[in-house]
Amino acid sequence: MLNRREATLAIAALLAGAAGVGAQGQEAQPPRDATGRRPAERARGGAAEAFFVSPPLAKDDAEKRVLDVLAEMDRNRGRMQSVPMDDGRFLRLLAEFAGAQHVVEIGTSQGVSAIWFCLALRNTGGKLTTFEINPDRAELARANFKRAGVEELVSLVLGDAHEKVLEITESVDLLFLDADKPGYRDYLEKLFPKLRPGGLVVAHNIDPRMADPAFVKTITTDSRLDSLLVHLQAGGISVSLRKRGSS
Ligand SMILES: C[S@@+](CC[C@H](N)C(=O)[O-])C[C@H]1O[C@@H](n2cnc3c(N)ncnc32)[C@H](O)[C@@H]1O
């Protein structure tokens, strides 16, 4: 008959075995790939992608015009490091669901994520303020906003966002970070007071290769925020809710 201590150890050993933990407490499972998935998870992901094929569908001519521009930009993404299509769709979904009146984006580039936000803002009656440090990219983005017919919804601020964001006076419903990765924490600190309670901080490229660990630590340990990591297959997007009632 086992005494209580032996029984506890036996149960712990069984649980460890079920979780794939080896004798030295090391993981016995195959390693994760760059997107954070193990081979079995990758296979499941591939099956899910084949099972759930859902291209963006235009509900009217105006939406078709925007989606056509986005499809063309996606084909020519090249070295612009724009958000992939599914990430853009996710951003639109968040902004539209939040009924966003004011979205702030750090890192416009040629304007892909900005145009996805505009698809939401056309419906919510909101607007986008987006920051870009590179004049050529800013000019290209402006041309793309015109092509998509969303230029009225966007204020593009040219310059270093670390300084320029201090000029924001209005409340922010959704803050999207997609510029210099080591700068994310500074942007969050500067804009947190403007983020409305119940608002969202969304950060792109939150994966082990690119993300700033200090930013990840902030969003996962600050009790005023509740943060999740999603879209791992495309590099990782963190979504943090600014809890209502937080100072
Ligand atoms: C990954 S790209 C943004 C992609 C864009 N969100 C899209 O989906 O099309 C990052 C952009 O941030 C800009 N950037 C980097 N540091 C910046 C800063 N301090 N202020 C403003 N923009 C900055 C870069 O010039 C670059 O165009």
The ligand as a MOL file (V3000), in Angstrom:
LIG
                    3D

  0  0  0     0  0            999 V3000
M  V30 BEGIN CTAB
M  V30 COUNTS 27 29 0 0 0
M  V30 BEGIN ATOM
M  V30 1 C 6.0620 47.0800 -40.8780 0
M  V30 2 S 5.9450 48.6450 -41.6350 0 CHG=1
M  V30 3 C 4.2360 49.0460 -41.4010 0
M  V30 4 C 3.3190 48.2590 -42.3120 0
M  V30 5 C 1.9280 48.8430 -42.3600 0
M  V30 6 N 1.2890 48.8090 -41.0660 0
M  V30 7 C 1.1140 48.0840 -43.3680 0
M  V30 8 O 0.4750 47.0820 -43.0170 0
M  V30 9 O 1.1320 48.4430 -44.5580 0 CHG=-1
M  V30 10 C 6.6960 49.6950 -40.4440 0
M  V30 11 C 6.7200 51.1620 -40.8180 0
M  V30 12 O 7.0150 51.9240 -39.6490 0
M  V30 13 C 7.7650 53.0430 -40.0300 0
M  V30 14 N 8.4580 53.5650 -38.8310 0
M  V30 15 C 9.5530 53.0380 -38.2170 0
M  V30 16 N 9.9060 53.7900 -37.1700 0
M  V30 17 C 9.0230 54.8270 -37.1110 0
M  V30 18 C 8.8650 55.9420 -36.2470 0
M  V30 19 N 9.7150 56.1600 -35.2170 0
M  V30 20 N 7.8540 56.8050 -36.4740 0
M  V30 21 C 6.9850 56.5810 -37.5040 0
M  V30 22 N 7.0990 55.5420 -38.3560 0
M  V30 23 C 8.0940 54.6630 -38.1640 0
M  V30 24 C 8.6940 52.5110 -41.1140 0
M  V30 25 O 9.1900 53.5430 -41.9320 0
M  V30 26 C 7.7870 51.5240 -41.8530 0
M  V30 27 O 7.1860 52.1050 -42.9810 0
M  V30 END ATOM
M  V30 BEGIN BOND
M  V30 1 1 1 2
M  V30 2 1 2 3
M  V30 3 1 2 10
M  V30 4 1 3 4
M  V30 5 1 4 5
M  V30 6 1 5 6
M  V30 7 1 5 7
M  V30 8 2 7 8
M  V30 9 1 7 9
M  V30 10 1 10 11
M  V30 11 1 11 12
M  V30 12 1 11 26
M  V30 13 1 12 13
M  V30 14 1 13 14
M  V30 15 1 13 24
M  V30 16 1 14 15
M  V30 17 1 14 23
M  V30 18 2 15 16
M  V30 19 1 16 17
M  V30 20 1 17 18
M  V30 21 2 17 23
M  V30 22 1 18 19
M  V30 23 2 18 20
M  V30 24 1 20 21
M  V30 25 2 21 22
M  V30 26 1 22 23
M  V30 27 1 24 25
M  V30 28 1 24 26
M  V30 29 1 26 27
M  V30 END BOND
M  V30 END CTAB
M  END
